[in-house]
Amino acid sequence: MTAVLTVRSNGDKLPILFIIRGTPGGRIETSELPTYPSGHFYAVQGKAWMDNTMWKSYLCDLLHRSLVEPWVILLDNFESHVSDASYRIVEEELGSFLCAIPPNATSICQPLDVGVMAPFKRYLRDEWLTEEMIDGEDGDDFDTR
């Protein structure tokens, strides 16, 4: 699963776009998605990846509904994000401006990477290391008392 998080510069969070692995039009999309919690957006894609189709859906279905005035939309340099079609949609349909962050700068200056993803990944790494230290590789349990 992929979760697309969007936050305004004032801290307001937009609904999350969850991209679920499955066949578009298949059982997950027709039977399960309607039972998911409301307030967010859900889409089905073969590998649960953000691709051109998912990105266009994100821009037109989720982001468009959240715009009340022109925005500057900061993005990484992912191919779908910086395509000619993406620029056209953002400028012509959303009345906003798309600004790609320079390559390899995402981990330094993209707010969600710096403020959310980096601490989350650090937490997961620490949990994994703790689990590995406690369980050990030889199968013997390590007594933490």
N, CA and C atoms as an extended XYZ file, in Angstrom:
435
Properties=species:S:1:pos:R:3:atomname:S:1:resname:S:1:resid:I:1 pbc="F F F"
N         0.842       -1.161        0.000 N   MET     1
C         0.000        0.000        0.000 CA  MET     1
C         0.894        1.233        0.000 C   MET     1
N         0.424        2.262       -0.676 N   THR     2
C         1.076        3.565       -0.667 CA  THR     2
C         0.107        4.552       -0.045 C   THR     2
N         0.607        5.409        0.817 N   ALA     3
C        -0.207        6.478        1.402 CA  ALA     3
C         0.391        7.802        0.960 C   ALA     3
N        -0.434        8.645        0.358 N   VAL     4
C         0.006        9.956       -0.106 CA  VAL     4
C        -0.486       10.986        0.898 C   VAL     4
N         0.468       11.639        1.560 N   LEU     5
C         0.154       12.630        2.584 CA  LEU     5
C         0.364       14.024        2.020 C   LEU     5
N        -0.559       14.932        2.328 N   THR     6
C        -0.451       16.312        1.868 CA  THR     6
C        -0.766       17.232        3.030 C   THR     6
N         0.106       18.222        3.219 N   VAL     7
C        -0.062       19.181        4.306 CA  VAL     7
C         0.137       20.579        3.746 C   VAL     7
N        -0.742       21.490        4.126 N   ARG     8
C        -0.570       22.893        3.751 CA  ARG     8
C         0.507       23.515        4.623 C   ARG     8
N         1.033       24.634        4.177 N   SER     9
C         2.100       25.301        4.935 CA  SER     9
C         1.628       25.761        6.310 C   SER     9
N         0.313       25.930        6.489 N   ASN    10
C        -0.211       26.325        7.810 CA  ASN    10
C        -0.446       25.126        8.726 C   ASN    10
N        -0.134       23.917        8.247 N   GLY    11
C        -0.275       22.715        9.059 CA  GLY    11
C        -1.554       21.936        8.817 C   GLY    11
N        -2.503       22.489        8.061 N   ASP    12
C        -3.737       21.756        7.755 CA  ASP    12
C        -3.409       20.510        6.944 C   ASP    12
N        -4.001       19.384        7.345 N   LYS    13
C        -3.778       18.119        6.642 CA  LYS    13
C        -4.941       17.864        5.697 C   LYS    13
N        -4.631       17.445        4.492 N   LEU    14
C        -5.651       17.070        3.527 CA  LEU    14
C        -5.951       15.588        3.685 C   LEU    14
N        -7.064       15.129        3.120 N   PRO    15
C        -7.353       13.695        3.195 CA  PRO    15
C        -6.195       12.880        2.613 C   PRO    15
N        -6.018       11.686        3.130 N   ILE    16
C        -4.955       10.796        2.658 CA  ILE    16
C        -5.457       10.026        1.440 C   ILE    16
N        -4.582        9.856        0.468 N   LEU    17
C        -4.875        8.978       -0.661 CA  LEU    17
C        -4.172        7.661       -0.389 C   LEU    17
N        -4.946        6.594       -0.229 N   PHE    18
C        -4.398        5.255       -0.050 CA  PHE    18
C        -4.466        4.536       -1.389 C   PHE    18
N        -3.330        4.051       -1.857 N   ILE    19
C        -3.294        3.271       -3.090 CA  ILE    19
C        -3.105        1.817       -2.677 C   ILE    19
N        -4.122        1.022       -2.941 N   ILE    20
C        -4.175       -0.370       -2.519 CA  ILE    20
C        -3.760       -1.270       -3.681 C   ILE    20
N        -3.013       -2.323       -3.377 N   ARG    21
C        -2.603       -3.278       -4.405 CA  ARG    21
C        -3.781       -4.159       -4.789 C   ARG    21
N        -4.049       -4.230       -6.083 N   GLY    22
C        -5.137       -5.058       -6.574 CA  GLY    22
C        -5.387       -4.776       -8.043 C   GLY    22
N        -6.405       -5.396       -8.569 N   THR    23
C        -6.776       -5.200       -9.964 CA  THR    23
C        -7.841       -4.117      -10.049 C   THR    23
N        -7.575       -3.033      -10.799 N   PRO    24
C        -8.604       -2.003      -10.953 CA  PRO    24
C        -9.903       -2.615      -11.483 C   PRO    24
N       -11.005       -2.301      -10.835 N   GLY    25
C       -12.300       -2.857      -11.201 CA  GLY    25
C       -12.557       -4.228      -10.608 C   GLY    25
N       -11.586       -4.768       -9.888 N   GLY    26
C       -11.708       -6.100       -9.301 CA  GLY    26
C       -12.426       -6.100       -7.968 C   GLY    26
N       -12.332       -7.227       -7.273 N   ARG    27
C       -13.057       -7.445       -6.023 CA  ARG    27
C       -12.729       -6.405       -4.957 C   ARG    27
N       -11.453       -6.075       -4.801 N   ILE    28
C       -11.082       -5.107       -3.763 CA  ILE    28
C       -11.759       -3.772       -4.031 C   ILE    28
N       -11.691       -3.327       -5.275 N   GLU    29
C       -12.265       -2.023       -5.607 CA  GLU    29
C       -13.786       -2.022       -5.497 C   GLU    29
N       -14.421       -3.088       -5.931 N   THR    30
C       -15.881       -3.096       -5.940 CA  THR    30
C       -16.501       -3.517       -4.617 C   THR    30
N       -15.827       -4.382       -3.852 N   SER    31
C       -16.422       -4.902       -2.618 CA  SER    31
C       -15.835       -4.317       -1.342 C   SER    31
N       -14.505       -4.140       -1.305 N   GLU    32
C       -13.872       -3.714       -0.061 CA  GLU    32
C       -13.804       -2.202        0.109 C   GLU    32
N       -13.431       -1.489       -0.946 N   LEU    33
C       -13.257       -0.041       -0.802 CA  LEU    33
C       -14.483        0.665       -0.225 C   LEU    33
N       -15.689        0.272       -0.617 N   PRO    34
C       -16.854        0.956       -0.036 CA  PRO    34
C       -16.980        0.790        1.481 C   PRO    34
N       -16.291       -0.200        2.056 N   THR    35
C       -16.379       -0.416        3.508 CA  THR    35
C       -15.277        0.317        4.271 C   THR    35
N       -14.334        0.930        3.569 N   TYR    36
C       -13.227        1.632        4.229 CA  TYR    36
C       -13.741        2.922        4.867 C   TYR    36
N       -13.051        3.421        5.884 N   PRO    37
C       -13.490        4.648        6.564 CA  PRO    37
C       -13.597        5.829        5.602 C   PRO    37
N       -14.620        6.629        5.801 N   SER    38
C       -14.808        7.796        4.943 CA  SER    38
C       -13.849        8.905        5.358 C   SER    38
N       -13.759        9.907        4.518 N   GLY    39
C       -12.906       11.046        4.822 CA  GLY    39
C       -11.570       11.001        4.117 C   GLY    39
N       -11.253        9.869        3.497 N   HIS    40
C       -10.007        9.742        2.748 CA  HIS    40
C       -10.345        9.241        1.352 C   HIS    40
N        -9.349        9.155        0.506 N   PHE    41
C        -9.534        8.673       -0.853 CA  PHE    41
C        -8.804        7.343       -0.998 C   PHE    41
N        -9.401        6.443       -1.759 N   TYR    42
C        -8.833        5.111       -1.959 CA  TYR    42
C        -8.798        4.810       -3.453 C   TYR    42
N        -7.718        4.184       -3.890 N   ALA    43
C        -7.587        3.796       -5.285 CA  ALA    43
C        -6.904        2.436       -5.338 C   ALA    43
N        -7.111        1.726       -6.428 N   VAL    44
C        -6.517        0.401       -6.614 CA  VAL    44
C        -5.586        0.461       -7.825 C   VAL    44
N        -4.387       -0.075       -7.643 N   GLN    45
C        -3.388       -0.108       -8.710 CA  GLN    45
C        -2.648       -1.428       -8.586 C   GLN    45
N        -2.230       -2.004       -9.691 N   GLY    46
C        -1.627       -3.337       -9.714 CA  GLY    46
C        -0.494       -3.564       -8.728 C   GLY    46
N         0.353       -2.567       -8.507 N   LYS    47
C         1.485       -2.731       -7.596 CA  LYS    47
C         1.409       -1.781       -6.406 C   LYS    47
N         0.294       -1.088       -6.270 N   ALA    48
C         0.094       -0.110       -5.188 CA  ALA    48
C         1.097        1.033       -5.286 C   ALA    48
N         1.429        1.415       -6.505 N   TRP    49
C         2.398        2.480       -6.732 CA  TRP    49
C         1.711        3.743       -7.212 C   TRP    49
N         2.377        4.849       -6.995 N   MET    50
C         1.960        6.104       -7.604 CA  MET    50
C         2.469        6.074       -9.043 C   MET    50
N         1.554        6.067       -9.990 N   ASP    51
C         1.933        6.119      -11.396 CA  ASP    51
C         1.211        7.309      -12.026 C   ASP    51
N         1.317        7.456      -13.334 N   ASN    52
C         0.687        8.601      -14.001 CA  ASN    52
C        -0.815        8.651      -13.762 C   ASN    52
N        -1.473        7.505      -13.819 N   THR    53
C        -2.921        7.456      -13.623 CA  THR    53
C        -3.294        7.855      -12.198 C   THR    53
N        -2.578        7.309      -11.216 N   MET    54
C        -2.856        7.649       -9.812 CA  MET    54
C        -2.571        9.124       -9.542 C   MET    54
N        -1.488        9.641      -10.115 N   TRP    55
C        -1.125       11.042       -9.893 CA  TRP    55
C        -2.185       11.977      -10.478 C   TRP    55
N        -2.652       11.666      -11.680 N   LYS    56
C        -3.697       12.495      -12.287 CA  LYS    56
C        -4.963       12.442      -11.435 C   LYS    56
N        -5.310       11.265      -10.948 N   SER    57
C        -6.475       11.119      -10.076 CA  SER    57
C        -6.294       11.930       -8.801 C   SER    57
N        -5.097       11.882       -8.229 N   TYR    58
C        -4.805       12.656       -7.018 CA  TYR    58
C        -5.012       14.146       -7.276 C   TYR    58
N        -4.445       14.641       -8.381 N   LEU    59
C        -4.570       16.067       -8.685 CA  LEU    59
C        -6.018       16.475       -8.920 C   LEU    59
N        -6.716       15.710       -9.755 N   CYS    60
C        -8.065       16.101      -10.176 CA  CYS    60
C        -9.144       15.786       -9.147 C   CYS    60
N        -8.999       14.690       -8.411 N   ASP    61
C       -10.050       14.279       -7.480 CA  ASP    61
C        -9.827       14.777       -6.059 C   ASP    61
N        -8.614       14.669       -5.561 N   LEU    62
C        -8.356       15.039       -4.170 CA  LEU    62
C        -7.890       16.481       -4.042 C   LEU    62
N        -6.821       16.822       -4.727 N   LEU    63
C        -6.237       18.152       -4.558 CA  LEU    63
C        -7.171       19.244       -5.064 C   LEU    63
N        -7.803       19.017       -6.201 N   HIS    64
C        -8.701       20.021       -6.781 CA  HIS    64
C        -9.811       20.400       -5.798 C   HIS    64
N       -10.343       19.437       -5.075 N   ARG    65
C       -11.425       19.696       -4.103 CA  ARG    65
C       -10.946       20.509       -2.907 C   ARG    65
N        -9.647       20.494       -2.656 N   SER    66
C        -9.097       21.149       -1.474 CA  SER    66
C        -8.587       22.560       -1.746 C   SER    66
N        -8.571       22.957       -2.996 N   LEU    67
C        -8.047       24.278       -3.339 CA  LEU    67
C        -9.132       25.343       -3.230 C   LEU    67
N        -8.834       26.403       -2.515 N   VAL    68
C        -9.760       27.531       -2.436 CA  VAL    68
C        -9.123       28.781       -3.039 C   VAL    68
N        -7.840       28.710       -3.283 N   GLU    69
C        -7.098       29.797       -3.914 CA  GLU    69
C        -5.860       29.183       -4.552 C   GLU    69
N        -5.149       29.933       -5.386 N   PRO    70
C        -3.947       29.369       -6.016 CA  PRO    70
C        -2.907       28.932       -4.984 C   PRO    70
N        -2.258       27.832       -5.276 N   TRP    71
C        -1.214       27.272       -4.417 CA  TRP    71
C         0.095       27.191       -5.179 C   TRP    71
N         1.174       27.102       -4.432 N   VAL    72
C         2.455       26.647       -4.966 CA  VAL    72
C         2.595       25.227       -4.432 C   VAL    72
N         2.663       24.274       -5.323 N   ILE    73
C         2.712       22.867       -4.938 CA  ILE    73
C         4.157       22.386       -5.048 C   ILE    73
N         4.756       22.067       -3.901 N   LEU    74
C         6.140       21.591       -3.856 CA  LEU    74
C         6.161       20.076       -3.966 C   LEU    74
N         6.981       19.572       -4.881 N   LEU    75
C         7.050       18.130       -5.136 CA  LEU    75
C         8.485       17.672       -5.307 C   LEU    75
N         8.676       16.365       -5.160 N   ASP    76
C         9.968       15.801       -5.522 CA  ASP    76
C        10.015       15.659       -7.048 C   ASP    76
N        11.088       15.111       -7.559 N   ASN    77
C        11.273       14.999       -9.006 CA  ASN    77
C        10.804       13.672       -9.581 C   ASN    77
N         9.868       13.016       -8.920 N   PHE    78
C         9.321       11.766       -9.434 CA  PHE    78
C         8.738       12.026      -10.824 C   PHE    78
N         9.003       11.125      -11.747 N   GLU    79
C         8.647       11.297      -13.152 CA  GLU    79
C         7.196       11.732      -13.369 C   GLU    79
N         6.255       11.102      -12.693 N   SER    80
C         4.846       11.463      -12.857 CA  SER    80
C         4.558       12.875      -12.362 C   SER    80
N         5.247       13.278      -11.302 N   HIS    81
C         4.995       14.596      -10.718 CA  HIS    81
C         5.408       15.735      -11.642 C   HIS    81
N         6.493       15.557      -12.370 N   VAL    82
C         7.052       16.658      -13.158 CA  VAL    82
C         6.830       16.492      -14.660 C   VAL    82
N         5.874       15.688      -15.036 N   SER    83
C         5.576       15.498      -16.456 CA  SER    83
C         4.898       16.747      -17.016 C   SER    83
N         4.924       16.877      -18.333 N   ASP    84
C         4.236       17.996      -18.978 CA  ASP    84
C         2.754       17.987      -18.631 C   ASP    84
N         2.158       16.791      -18.593 N   ALA    85
C         0.735       16.676      -18.255 CA  ALA    85
C         0.474       17.180      -16.842 C   ALA    85
N         1.380       16.885      -15.924 N   SER    86
C         1.225       17.323      -14.539 CA  SER    86
C         1.263       18.847      -14.449 C   SER    86
N         2.242       19.451      -15.110 N   TYR    87
C         2.321       20.919      -15.117 CA  TYR    87
C         1.050       21.523      -15.705 C   TYR    87
N         0.559       20.941      -16.804 N   ARG    88
C        -0.641       21.463      -17.457 CA  ARG    88
C        -1.850       21.388      -16.533 C   ARG    88
N        -2.053       20.243      -15.886 N   ILE    89
C        -3.193       20.085      -14.975 CA  ILE    89
C        -3.111       21.090      -13.835 C   ILE    89
N        -1.938       21.196      -13.219 N   VAL    90
C        -1.785       22.100      -12.075 CA  VAL    90
C        -2.035       23.546      -12.495 C   VAL    90
N        -1.474       23.958      -13.634 N   GLU    91
C        -1.622       25.345      -14.060 CA  GLU    91
C        -3.009       25.641      -14.618 C   GLU    91
N        -3.492       24.813      -15.540 N   GLU    92
C        -4.735       25.115      -16.241 CA  GLU    92
C        -5.985       24.719      -15.461 C   GLU    92
N        -5.978       23.556      -14.844 N   GLU    93
C        -7.181       23.077      -14.169 CA  GLU    93
C        -7.247       23.479      -12.702 C   GLU    93
N        -6.087       23.563      -12.044 N   LEU    94
C        -6.081       23.898      -10.624 CA  LEU    94
C        -5.737       25.359      -10.372 C   LEU    94
N        -5.279       26.072      -11.398 N   GLY    95
C        -4.925       27.474      -11.240 CA  GLY    95
C        -3.805       27.690      -10.238 C   GLY    95
N        -2.885       26.757      -10.169 N   SER    96
C        -1.803       26.815       -9.190 CA  SER    96
C        -0.459       26.669       -9.893 C   SER    96
N         0.597       26.612       -9.103 N   PHE    97
C         1.945       26.520       -9.642 CA  PHE    97
C         2.630       25.281       -9.087 C   PHE    97
N         3.275       24.538       -9.963 N   LEU    98
C         4.001       23.344       -9.555 CA  LEU    98
C         5.483       23.694       -9.484 C   LEU    98
N         6.110       23.368       -8.384 N   CYS    99
C         7.525       23.665       -8.184 CA  CYS    99
C         8.229       22.392       -7.717 C   CYS    99
N         9.102       21.865       -8.566 N   ALA   100
C         9.833       20.643       -8.223 CA  ALA   100
C        11.068       20.990       -7.399 C   ALA   100
N        11.264       20.260       -6.328 N   ILE   101
C        12.449       20.412       -5.488 CA  ILE   101
C        13.623       19.786       -6.240 C   ILE   101
N        14.814       20.376       -6.168 N   PRO   102
C        15.962       19.821       -6.901 CA  PRO   102
C        16.218       18.350       -6.548 C   PRO   102
N        16.741       17.587       -7.518 N   PRO   103
C        17.049       16.178       -7.254 CA  PRO   103
C        17.966       16.019       -6.039 C   PRO   103
N        17.740       14.966       -5.294 N   ASN   104
C        18.531       14.609       -4.107 CA  ASN   104
C        18.410       15.600       -2.960 C   ASN   104
N        17.450       16.510       -3.029 N   ALA   105
C        17.264       17.476       -1.942 CA  ALA   105
C        16.043       17.145       -1.094 C   ALA   105
N        15.289       16.137       -1.492 N   THR   106
C        14.047       15.806       -0.807 CA  THR   106
C        14.248       15.556        0.681 C   THR   106
N        15.257       14.795        1.031 N   SER   107
C        15.446       14.442        2.440 CA  SER   107
C        15.891       15.631        3.285 C   SER   107
N        16.276       16.711        2.654 N   ILE   108
C        16.736       17.890        3.382 CA  ILE   108
C        15.641       18.941        3.512 C   ILE   108
N        14.891       19.145        2.430 N   CYS   109
C        13.983       20.293        2.450 CA  CYS   109
C        12.515       19.975        2.209 C   CYS   109
N        12.140       18.749        1.982 N   GLN   110
C        10.722       18.463        1.804 CA  GLN   110
C        10.121       18.211        3.178 C   GLN   110
N         9.181       19.052        3.603 N   PRO   111
C         8.691       19.009        4.986 CA  PRO   111
C         8.221       17.640        5.472 C   PRO   111
N         7.465       16.901        4.682 N   LEU   112
C         6.976       15.605        5.157 CA  LEU   112
C         8.108       14.597        5.294 C   LEU   112
N         9.109       14.670        4.427 N   ASP   113
C        10.259       13.770        4.568 CA  ASP   113
C        11.050       14.106        5.819 C   ASP   113
N        11.260       15.395        6.053 N   VAL   114
C        12.068       15.832        7.191 CA  VAL   114
C        11.313       15.667        8.504 C   VAL   114
N        10.057       16.104        8.537 N   GLY   115
C         9.319       16.146        9.798 CA  GLY   115
C         8.511       14.918       10.140 C   GLY   115
N         8.165       14.094        9.140 N   VAL   116
C         7.309       12.932        9.399 CA  VAL   116
C         8.010       11.626        9.027 C   VAL   116
N         8.437       11.510        7.783 N   MET   117
C         8.975       10.234        7.315 CA  MET   117
C        10.308        9.877        7.969 C   MET   117
N        11.207       10.842        8.098 N   ALA   118
C        12.513       10.535        8.712 CA  ALA   118
C        12.353       10.048       10.150 C   ALA   118
N        11.581       10.747       11.003 N   PRO   119
C        11.398       10.230       12.363 CA  PRO   119
C        10.692        8.873       12.388 C   PRO   119
N         9.722        8.680       11.491 N   PHE   120
C         9.011        7.404       11.439 CA  PHE   120
C         9.962        6.271       11.045 C   PHE   120
N        10.785        6.498       10.029 N   LYS   121
C        11.748        5.479        9.607 CA  LYS   121
C        12.767        5.204       10.711 C   LYS   121
N        13.180        6.249       11.421 N   ARG   122
C        14.113        6.079       12.537 CA  ARG   122
C        13.476        5.211       13.618 C   ARG   122
N        12.203        5.477       13.911 N   TYR   123
C        11.471        4.688       14.906 CA  TYR   123
C        11.409        3.217       14.480 C   TYR   123
N        11.042        2.969       13.222 N   LEU   124
C        10.962        1.588       12.734 CA  LEU   124
C        12.319        0.899       12.797 C   LEU   124
N        13.377        1.617       12.419 N   ARG   125
C        14.721        1.043       12.480 CA  ARG   125
C        15.089        0.681       13.913 C   ARG   125
N        14.805        1.592       14.850 N   ASP   126
C        15.120        1.324       16.254 CA  ASP   126
C        14.337        0.126       16.780 C   ASP   126
N        13.057        0.029       16.405 N   GLU   127
C        12.238       -1.118       16.815 CA  GLU   127
C        12.804       -2.410       16.240 C   GLU   127
N        13.208       -2.368       14.977 N   TRP   128
C        13.761       -3.552       14.332 CA  TRP   128
C        15.060       -3.966       15.019 C   TRP   128
N        15.929       -2.974       15.299 N   LEU   129
C        17.189       -3.293       15.972 CA  LEU   129
C        16.943       -3.873       17.359 C   LEU   129
N        15.996       -3.313       18.091 N   THR   130
C        15.660       -3.829       19.418 CA  THR   130
C        15.167       -5.267       19.312 C   THR   130
N        14.308       -5.521       18.348 N   GLU   131
C        13.776       -6.871       18.151 CA  GLU   131
C        14.894       -7.842       17.799 C   GLU   131
N        15.796       -7.429       16.927 N   GLU   132
C        16.909       -8.291       16.540 CA  GLU   132
C        17.821       -8.566       17.728 C   GLU   132
N        18.060       -7.562       18.564 N   MET   133
C        18.934       -7.753       19.721 CA  MET   133
C        18.290       -8.677       20.744 C   MET   133
N        16.994       -8.575       20.916 N   ILE   134
C        16.308       -9.396       21.911 CA  ILE   134
C        16.183      -10.835       21.432 C   ILE   134
N        15.763      -11.028       20.181 N   ASP   135
C        15.573      -12.377       19.668 CA  ASP   135
C        16.894      -13.072       19.371 C   ASP   135
N        17.859      -12.329       18.896 N   GLY   136
C        19.146      -12.924       18.558 CA  GLY   136
C        19.053      -13.784       17.316 C   GLY   136
N        20.190      -14.031       16.704 N   GLU   137
C        20.214      -14.820       15.480 CA  GLU   137
C        20.336      -16.310       15.749 C   GLU   137
N        20.785      -16.679       16.948 N   ASP   138
C        21.014      -18.093       17.232 CA  ASP   138
C        19.775      -18.799       17.770 C   ASP   138
N        18.675      -18.057       17.881 N   GLY   139
C        17.454      -18.666       18.387 CA  GLY   139
C        17.309      -18.587       19.884 C   GLY   139
N        18.397      -18.265       20.597 N   ASP   140
C        18.314      -18.119       22.052 CA  ASP   140
C        17.696      -16.772       22.390 C   ASP   140
N        16.755      -16.808       23.311 N   ASP   141
C        16.160      -15.553       23.757 CA  ASP   141
C        17.140      -14.812       24.646 C   ASP   141
N        17.149      -13.531       24.517 N   PHE   142
C        17.990      -12.678       25.339 CA  PHE   142
C        17.141      -12.183       26.493 C   PHE   142
N        17.582      -12.408       27.696 N   ASP   143
C        16.826      -11.994       28.878 CA  ASP   143
C        17.062      -10.510       29.115 C   ASP   143
N        15.986       -9.715       28.993 N   THR   144
C        16.113       -8.268       29.164 CA  THR   144
C        15.952       -7.843       30.607 C   THR   144
N        15.727       -8.783       31.524 N   ARG   145
C        15.555       -8.407       32.934 CA  ARG   145
C        16.853       -8.237       33.636 C   ARG   145
